Amino acid sequence: MAGADYIPGFGNDVSTEALAGTLPVGRNSPQRVAHGLYAEQLSGSAFTAPRSENKRTWTYRIRPSVVQGVFQSFALPSLKSDFDPAHLDPSPMRWDAYELPRAGVDFLEGLTTICGNGSALEQRGLGVHLYAFDRPMKDRFFYSADGEWLFVPWEGTLVLETELGRLEVAPGSIGVVPRGVKYRVEALGGGRARGYVCENYGRFFRLPDLGPIGANGLAQPRDFETPVARFEERTGNFELVAKFGGRLFRASIGHSPLDVVAWHGNYAPYRYDLSRFNTIGSISFDHPDPSIFTVLTSPSDQAGTANCDFVIFPPRWLVGEDTFRPPYYHRNCMSEFMGLVKGVYDAKEAGFVPGGSSLHNAMTGHGPDRATFEKASSAKLAPQKIDDTLAFMFESRYVFVPTEWALKTPLRQAGYRDCWQDLGAEFRRP
């Protein structure tokens, strides 16, 4: 993946310029910036945040961000940040793949929120959105003041043209755009794109601590990529859309806001190829907890209990002896939203399709269906390669509240719970 358009490393302090000699030397805000540009800082954290958690980037742009029209509120009814507790239901839920709402929609018009928790205003929790579009945004730009957006495409390669550079994110990869960064979205080569978004209202995603695993394993910092500076010098009748406090606002803007000629800092978009993830597992017996598949984590104020973990279930070997190898039956204080990028998920061999979703909220029992249970219980325990698959999970300490759309859409599988109901009693007294 790495190339001239990307800089490797996670959370690095990066310096990049599209025109040589743009970045000031030894200072951030000189009296006059090279090439007649404006210096503008983008602060992702408070000025006084500890150095290890301080996120900021200095940009050198053609026009400062204050040059735009007046914001006016508007609504995209399918995009939500307020989650009605009246929609809570502890039942397990599952949905088929999200389709285009209609032909000719761009990324924003094709967003639908399926569930969420917490509060954008209080900066905790997350929203889970599905996207499907077939038209590029082109002259429309977007940013979220509420949270960072983690994109998980499953159909079509996303192009995220941001003010800090271009991210191409193919299925099997993820892209993250920080809170406040402006961008537009299109599909590489045109056509349709579909996938999932986690809008993280809480603390920034970071790499999880490895503890007894040691210095290596899971996702390695060197495999994350930050884009280099590139800019547009376009004028016209454009629109800037802001998501702010859970509501949407739009303003006219007479130029492209993607006009950053150079920047330096550690607050920037990034992407990651999930095939680089070094999966850890048991080489003796038992099924380790799925926390060993964590790619990124957004911590909460309670140690070890995440606002959101981003977890994947990639191709891997299973070699456990005297072990039920699929995911075990489970009730969890954490809540789990799952999606499938490709292939078959090993705990559900039927009904869970690429582009589909499932939700198992706090303390809701879940696990393998009957067919998977019987197959795994009698299988010959030779080394087994699970291949051509990729599932993921957004796991949160907060209960996910489904939206009204999620509860009523025909995509919801009304008979999902039936996959467990023929699990009869196998108990025999000695």
N, C-alpha and C positions, 0 to 999 in steps of 0.2 A: 504493500500500500504506500509506503513512504516514497516521496519523490520531491521534486523541486517546489511543489505547491504546498508542502506540509513540513512542519518541524516536529520531530518526535519528542515525547516526554509528557508526563502528567503533572499539571500544576506548575510548570516551569515559568520563570520570568523571561519573557520572549522579547526580542527586539527585531522588527521587520519593517521594511520600507519598499514601496513600489517604485519610488523615484530616489535614486542615490543622493545622499546628502540632505535628506529631509529631517531625520531625527536630530534634535539638538544634542550636543555633547556636554555632559557634566551638569545638566539642569533639565527641568521639565517644561518651564514656561518662560522662554526668553522674551526679551522686549519685542522682537520681531522674529516670527517663525520663517524658515526657509520657504521659498516659492509663494509667499503671500498667504500661507495657510493659517488656520486658527488652532490654538492648543485647547484641548478640552479633556478633562479627566472624567472617566466613568468609574464610579466607586461601587463595588459590589458588596462591600462591608463598611461598617462604621470606620471613620478615620482612626479611632482609638482601639480597634480590634487588635488582639495579639498578633505579632508579626507572622506567626505560623498560620494564622487564619485570615490575614488581611488580604483582601482581593481588590485590586484596582488596576486600571489601564489608562495610560495617557494616549490620546488620539490627536492626530494632526490632520485636519480636515479642511475641505474647501469652504464649507459654511458651518457655523456652529448650530447645535441642535435647536436653539431657540427660534431659528428662522423657519416658521411654519404658520399655518392658519390656526384658527380657534377650534378647540376640540368641542364636538357635539356628541352627546350620548346616542347610541343606537343599540339594537339588539340583534343577535343571531340566536333565535330561540333554542337551538339544539346545543349551544355551548353554555355550560353551567359552571358556577363556582359555589353556589349555595345548595346545600344538600338537606332535603327535607326529612327529618326523622320519621315522619309518617310513612315513608317508603321502606323502612327497615323491615327485614324478614330474615330470620336465621336459616331459612332453607338454602341448600346448595343450589346454585344457578349456573346455567351454561347457555351460550349463544352461538349460532352459526356466524359465518364470516360477514362482516359489514359490507354493504354494497353502496354504490354511488346513490346519493339521495335523488339525483336527477342528472341528466346530461348537461355538460357545459359548466361545471362548478369548479372554482378554484379551491385552494387548500382551506381557507377560512370558511367558505360556504359549505365545504364538505366535512367539517368537524362535527362530531356528536359526542357528548359526554355520556359515559356509561355508568360511572360511579365516582365517588370521592369521599373525602373526610376532612376534618379539621376546618381551617379558616384561612382564606387568602389574606384577610385583614389582620389576623393575629399571627400570620406567618408560621403556621404549623399544618401538617397534613399534606394532602396531595389530591389532584384531580386526575382521573383516567379518561382520556379521550380516544376516540377512533377517528381516523381520517380516510377519506376516499375522494379523489379529485381527478379531473381529466383536462384541466385548463390551467396554464401557468398564471401566477399572480401578476407578473409583468410590471404594471405601473401602480401596484398596491404593495404597501410595506406594513410590517407588523412588529410589535414588541409586547412582551408581557412584563408589567411591573410587579406581577404577583409571584412569579416563580420561574425557575429554570425549566426548560422543556427537554425531556429525553425522548428521542424518536427511535422507534423500533419498527423499521419497514419490513413488510413481508411480501409485497408485490411492487415492483418498480423501484428504480434507484432514485432516491431523493436528491435534489440539488438545493442546498440551503445557501443562498447568496446573502451573506451577512456583512455588516459594516466593517468587520475585522477579517474578512476573507471568505473563501468559498469552501463548503463541505459537500462532497459527494458521498452519500450514505446508501450502500446497497443492502438488500436483504442479507442477513447474517452479520451485519454491522449495526452499530448504534451511533447516533449523533446527539450532542448536547449543546443547546444554545442557552447561555446564562441569562438570568433575569435582566431585563432592560436593553439587551442587545437587539438592534433592529435588523430585520431580514425579510426576504421573500422566498417563496417555495415554488418549485416546479419539479416535474419528472424529467430525468435525463432522457433526451431524445423525444420528448413529448409523450403523449399517451396517458395512461392511467397509472395511479399509484395508490396503494393502500397500506395501512399499518396502524400502529398504536403510539400514543403519547402519554408519558407521565409528566404532569405539571407539578413540580416539587415546590410547595410553598415553604418548606422548612429549611434546615441548614443545608449548605451545598453538598452535593454528592462528592464523596472522597473514596479513596481506596480503603478497604477494610484492613484493620490490623491483622497480622498473620499469627501472632501468638506462638504456640508450640509448632506450627507448621514451619517456622523459621523465616529466613530472609527471602526465599523464593517460592514460587507457586502462585496459582490463581492468575489474576490479571497483573501484568508487569508494567511499571510506569513507562518504559521505553516504547511500548506498543501503542500508546495513545498518540494522536496526531492533532496538532494545532495548525490552522491555515496561515499562510503568509498574507501580507497586506496586498490588496488589490482594490481599485476604486473605479467608480463610475462618475463620469462628468456629463450628466444628462439633466436637461431642464424640460418642463412640460407640466401638464395638469395631472398630478399624482395624488394618491391618498395614503395617509399614514393612520393605521389602526393601532390603538393602545388598549391593552387589557389592564385595568386598574381597579383594585378593590373588588374584583369579581365582576365588574361591569365593562362594557365595551364603549370606546369613544373613537371618533374619527375626525381627522382634520385634513384640509387641503394642504398640499406642499408643492412648491413650484420647482423642486429639484429632487434628484435621487438622494436619500439620506445615506446611501452606501458610498460616501465620498471621502473615506478615510485613506489618505495617501500613505501614512506610516503610523505605527503604534508601538508602544512597549508596555509590558506589564504582565500580570498573571491572571487576568480576568478575561477569558476568551472562549470561543466555541472549541469543541474538540470532537473527534470521532475515534471509534475503536472497532477493530475487526474481531468478532467474538470467536473466530477459529483460533486466535492466538491464546485463548484462555487455557491455562494449564490445570486440567481437572485433577483434583485430589480425591482419592477414594480408599476403601478398605482393601487390604491384601491378605486378610485373615477371615473374619466373619462379621456379620451384621451390616446393616445399611446405615452409613453415617448420616447425621442430621443434614438437611439441605442447606444449612448455612455455609457449608464448605463450597457451595456453588455461587457465592456472592461476588459479583463483579464490582459494584459500587454500593456505598451505603450513605444515607443521610441520617446522622445521629439525632437522637432526641436528648432531652435533659436527663433522661434516665439511662445510666450507663448500660451498654449492651442491648438496649431495646430501641430499635430503629424507628425514626419517623417514616423511613422507607428504605428497604433493601431492594436492589435490583439483582435478581438471581437468575441464572440460566441452567438449562439441562441439555448439555451438548452431547455429541457423540463421545462414547467412553467405553472402557472395558469393565465388565463385571466378573469378579473371580471369587467372591465370598463363598466359603465352604459352609455347609449346613445353614444356609441363609435364604430367607425369602427375599429375592433380589429387587423386585419393584418397590416403589415407595410404600412404606407401611401404612396401615390404618392409623388415623391421627385425629386428635382434637387439639387445637392450638390457641393460645391466648392472643397470638398475632392473627391478622386477617390477610388472606391470600387472594390476589387477583392474578389469573394466569392467562397467557396467550400462547399460540403455537405458530411459529414462523414457517416450519416445513416438517414434513414427515409425520410420524406417529409418536405420540407420547406414551411411554412404556407403562403407565398406570391406567391408561384408557385407550384401548386399541380400536374402539369404535365410538363415533359420535363427536369426538373432539377433533375438529378439522383445522387445517391451516387458515389463519385469519380469524379463527374462533376465539372465544373467551370463556372463562369460568370464574366463579366467585365462591369462595368458602370463607365465611366470616368467622369471627372469634368464637371458638368452642363448638363450631359446627363440624360434626364428624364427616370424614371423607377418606378416600383411599381407592384401591383397585376395584374395578368392576368384577362381576362373577367370573367371566371368561378369563380375565387376566389372573385372578386368584387361583383358579384351578390349573391353569397352564404353569404358573410359577411354582405352585405347591408340588407338582409332580415332575418338573423338568429335571433332566440330567444336568448336574451342576458342573459342566465343563466351562472353561473360560468362554465368555460370551461378549461379542462386540455389538453395542447399540450404535447404529450408524444411520446416516442420512436423516437426522432429526435435529430440531432445535426448538425447545420450549423455553418460556421465561416466566418469571413471577415478580410482581410488585407486592412486597410484603410490608405491612404497616402495623404499628402498635395501635392505631386507631381503626375503629370499625368502618368498613366501606358502606356508604349509603347509596343504593342504586337510584338512578334517576327514574322519572316517570316513563321516559322512553324505554329504558332498559327493562322495566317491568312489563310493558305493554307491547313491545315490538314483536312482530311475527318471527323474528330471528331467535327469540328466546325458546329454548327447548323445554316445552311444558312437561315432558316425561323424563327429564334428566334423572331424577331420583330413582326411577325404576331400575336403573342399572345395578342397584344394590339390593333390591327387594327380594331377589331370589337367593340371597346368601342365607341359607338355612343353618340351623343348629347342627354342628358336626360332633357335638359332645357325646361321649360314650363312657358310662361308668365302668371302672375296672372290675 
